[in-house]
């Protein structure tokens, strides 16, 4: 029988709790950084120029947006493209590795809506 969603979990009987997977922990820490999830969500629909991305994530400073984008780029989730012109414009898009996060982000959004509703 499946436990109800409100059931409490019993403590581990042998005092040896399951360890958190290091890969899971690293991934949660990366996308759980302040603003990182919102940036990834904003880029999940289409590539965005820096200014459009800043507008899509209200409350983030340009400096912090730049920092998070560099971190996400270093992890291979986001790619940066410079477009010629005066002035040159910079856009950001999810890489295939970042695109692979979209189903998880969509599931998290669905969970968040239900969580906020009650």
Residue frames relative to the residue before (quaternion, step in Angstrom):
aa qw qx qy qz dx dy dz
X 1.0000 0.0000 0.0000 0.0000 0.00 0.00 0.00
X 0.4170 -0.7105 0.5111 0.2451 3.57 -0.90 0.92
X 0.4624 -0.6607 0.5003 0.3152 3.60 -0.97 0.75
X 0.5211 -0.6199 0.4762 0.3425 3.56 -1.12 0.63
X 0.6413 -0.5421 0.3755 0.3923 3.56 -1.24 0.41
X 0.7080 0.4361 -0.2635 0.4890 3.58 1.22 -0.38
X 0.4303 0.7082 -0.4618 0.3163 3.59 1.26 0.05
X 0.3832 -0.6920 0.5548 0.2578 3.54 -1.12 0.63
X 0.4280 -0.6847 0.5238 0.2712 3.54 -1.14 0.60
X 0.4373 -0.6731 0.5344 0.2650 3.49 -1.08 0.79
X 0.5266 -0.6062 0.4743 0.3608 3.61 -1.05 0.62
X 0.5884 -0.5615 0.4389 0.3820 3.56 -1.16 0.55
X 0.4713 -0.7414 0.4135 0.2392 3.54 -0.67 1.15
X 0.7666 0.4025 -0.2066 0.4557 3.60 0.99 -0.67
X 0.5325 -0.6577 0.4016 0.3501 3.59 1.19 0.16
X 0.6424 0.4738 -0.3328 0.5021 3.60 1.25 0.25
X 0.1274 -0.8272 0.5414 0.0797 3.59 0.23 1.17
X 0.5806 -0.5631 0.4508 0.3777 3.54 -1.19 0.57
X 0.3908 -0.7216 0.5234 0.2295 3.55 -0.92 0.91
X 0.5133 -0.6175 0.4984 0.3269 3.52 -1.17 0.66
X 0.4957 -0.6541 0.4903 0.2933 3.55 -0.93 0.96
X 0.4802 -0.6928 0.4506 0.2939 3.63 -0.73 0.98
X 0.6336 0.5235 -0.3415 0.4560 3.61 1.03 -0.69
X 0.6339 0.5182 -0.3182 0.4779 3.58 1.00 -0.85
X 0.6614 0.5187 -0.3046 0.4480 3.56 0.88 -0.98
X 0.6626 0.4997 -0.3093 0.4643 3.60 0.90 -0.87
X 0.6580 0.5107 -0.3096 0.4587 3.58 0.97 -0.85
X 0.6625 0.4968 -0.3057 0.4699 3.59 0.92 -0.88
X 0.6499 0.5115 -0.3198 0.4622 3.58 0.97 -0.81
X 0.6483 0.5177 -0.3188 0.4583 3.60 1.02 -0.77
X 0.7722 0.3467 -0.2154 0.4870 3.60 0.61 -1.04
X 0.6354 0.5325 -0.3274 0.4534 3.58 1.26 -0.27
X 0.4380 0.6714 -0.4832 0.3519 3.59 1.22 -0.02
X 0.6376 -0.5474 0.3724 0.3939 3.52 -1.09 0.70
X 0.8511 0.1253 -0.1753 0.4787 3.53 -0.89 1.15
X 0.5251 0.6621 -0.4286 0.3198 3.65 1.07 -0.43
X 0.6658 0.4999 -0.3057 0.4620 3.60 0.88 -0.87
X 0.6518 0.5113 -0.3105 0.4661 3.58 0.99 -0.82
X 0.6269 0.5224 -0.3305 0.4742 3.58 1.05 -0.74
X 0.6673 0.4932 -0.3020 0.4693 3.57 0.87 -0.94
X 0.6422 0.5182 -0.3243 0.4624 3.58 0.95 -0.84
X 0.6549 0.5214 -0.3108 0.4502 3.60 0.93 -0.89
X 0.7130 0.4365 -0.2522 0.4873 3.58 1.03 -0.74
X 0.5120 0.6832 -0.4125 0.3177 3.60 1.21 -0.19
X 0.6719 0.4886 -0.3029 0.4669 3.60 1.15 -0.43
X 0.7804 -0.1678 0.1706 0.5777 3.56 0.95 -0.93
X 0.6022 -0.5193 0.4327 0.4247 3.59 -1.23 0.27
X 0.1233 -0.7926 0.5948 0.0534 3.56 -1.13 0.66
X 0.4671 -0.6124 0.5521 0.3193 3.50 -1.23 0.59
X 0.6960 -0.4936 0.3245 0.4082 3.55 -1.23 0.55
X 0.6872 0.4864 -0.2951 0.4518 3.61 0.79 -1.00
X 0.6536 0.5007 -0.3153 0.4719 3.60 1.00 -0.76
X 0.6311 0.5188 -0.3228 0.4779 3.56 1.07 -0.72
X 0.6339 0.5222 -0.3248 0.4690 3.58 1.00 -0.81
X 0.6661 0.4888 -0.2969 0.4788 3.59 1.02 -0.77
X 0.6520 0.5294 -0.3096 0.4458 3.60 1.08 -0.69
X 0.7394 0.3080 -0.1783 0.5715 3.59 1.20 -0.53
X 0.1642 -0.8366 0.5135 0.0969 3.60 0.29 1.22
X 0.7768 0.3566 -0.2708 0.4428 3.52 -1.06 0.81
X 0.6082 0.5452 -0.3674 0.4449 3.60 1.20 -0.24
X 0.3923 -0.7023 0.5398 0.2478 3.57 -1.00 0.80
X 0.6274 -0.5342 0.4003 0.4010 3.57 -1.20 0.45
X 0.6394 0.5419 -0.3250 0.4380 3.56 1.00 -0.82
X 0.6969 0.4512 -0.2809 0.4815 3.59 0.87 -0.94
X 0.6021 0.5445 -0.3604 0.4595 3.60 1.05 -0.68
X 0.6475 0.5136 -0.3132 0.4677 3.60 0.93 -0.86
X 0.6507 0.5213 -0.3093 0.4574 3.57 0.95 -0.90
X 0.6905 0.4694 -0.2897 0.4680 3.59 0.81 -0.97
X 0.6368 0.5241 -0.3371 0.4540 3.59 0.97 -0.77
X 0.6387 0.5111 -0.3294 0.4716 3.60 0.99 -0.76
X 0.6466 0.5139 -0.3173 0.4660 3.60 0.98 -0.82
X 0.6846 0.4752 -0.2845 0.4738 3.58 0.89 -0.92
X 0.6187 0.5237 -0.3328 0.4818 3.57 1.14 -0.63
X 0.6537 0.5199 -0.3081 0.4555 3.58 0.96 -0.88
X 0.6905 0.4569 -0.2670 0.4931 3.59 1.13 -0.64
X 0.5265 -0.6768 0.3826 0.3440 3.58 1.30 0.00
X 0.5042 0.6669 -0.4153 0.3586 3.59 1.22 0.34
X 0.7764 0.2122 -0.0803 0.5880 3.55 1.17 -0.68
X 0.1466 -0.7658 0.6166 0.1089 3.55 -1.13 0.69
X 0.3209 -0.7377 0.5777 0.1381 3.50 -1.14 0.85
X 0.0442 -0.7862 0.6162 0.0122 3.57 -1.00 0.89
X 0.2315 -0.7535 0.6012 0.1314 3.55 -0.95 0.93
X 0.1858 -0.7853 0.5867 0.0676 3.53 -0.81 1.10
X 0.4644 -0.7049 0.4550 0.2837 3.60 -0.75 1.02
X 0.4062 0.6725 -0.5572 0.2687 3.49 -1.27 0.49
X 0.3911 -0.6872 0.5499 0.2691 3.50 -1.31 -0.01
X 0.4770 -0.4021 -0.7342 0.2678 1.57 -0.60 2.39
X 0.6158 -0.5155 0.4295 0.4131 3.55 -1.26 0.33
X 0.2276 -0.7642 0.5896 0.1290 3.55 -1.06 0.77
X 0.2471 -0.7643 0.5847 0.1134 3.52 -1.12 0.78
X 0.0697 -0.7837 0.6163 0.0332 3.55 -0.92 0.95
X 0.2405 -0.7516 0.6015 0.1241 3.50 -1.32 0.44
X 0.0069 -0.7828 0.6215 -0.0302 3.54 -1.09 0.78
X 0.5396 -0.5830 0.4869 0.3632 3.53 -1.26 0.37
X 0.3917 -0.6627 0.5856 0.2538 3.53 -1.14 0.71
X 0.6926 -0.4158 0.3350 0.4850 3.63 -1.19 -0.04
X 0.6232 0.5286 -0.3349 0.4691 3.60 1.06 -0.71
X 0.6624 0.4847 -0.2918 0.4912 3.59 1.04 -0.77
X 0.6163 0.5494 -0.3335 0.4550 3.57 1.05 -0.79
X 0.6206 0.5645 -0.3349 0.4290 3.58 1.08 -0.72
X 0.6203 0.5501 -0.3329 0.4492 3.60 1.24 -0.37
X 0.4822 0.7188 -0.4204 0.2720 3.60 1.18 -0.48
X 0.6633 0.4848 -0.3447 0.4540 3.67 0.79 -0.79
X 0.6510 0.5051 -0.3201 0.4676 3.61 0.97 -0.78
X 0.6471 0.5078 -0.3188 0.4710 3.60 1.00 -0.78
X 0.6462 0.5098 -0.3197 0.4693 3.59 1.01 -0.77
X 0.6415 0.5099 -0.3180 0.4768 3.58 1.00 -0.79
X 0.6450 0.5143 -0.3172 0.4679 3.57 0.99 -0.82
X 0.6301 0.5228 -0.3379 0.4642 3.59 1.00 -0.73
X 0.6462 0.5091 -0.3188 0.4707 3.59 0.95 -0.85
X 0.6430 0.5114 -0.3171 0.4737 3.57 0.95 -0.85
X 0.6606 0.5255 -0.3075 0.4391 3.58 0.91 -0.95
X 0.6339 0.5236 -0.3383 0.4579 3.59 0.97 -0.78
X 0.6820 0.4753 -0.2857 0.4767 3.58 0.92 -0.86
X 0.6306 0.5406 -0.3217 0.4546 3.55 1.03 -0.80
X 0.6898 0.4742 -0.2822 0.4688 3.58 0.91 -0.89
X 0.6557 0.5211 -0.3092 0.4505 3.59 1.13 -0.63
X 0.7805 -0.3931 0.2054 0.4406 3.52 1.07 -0.33
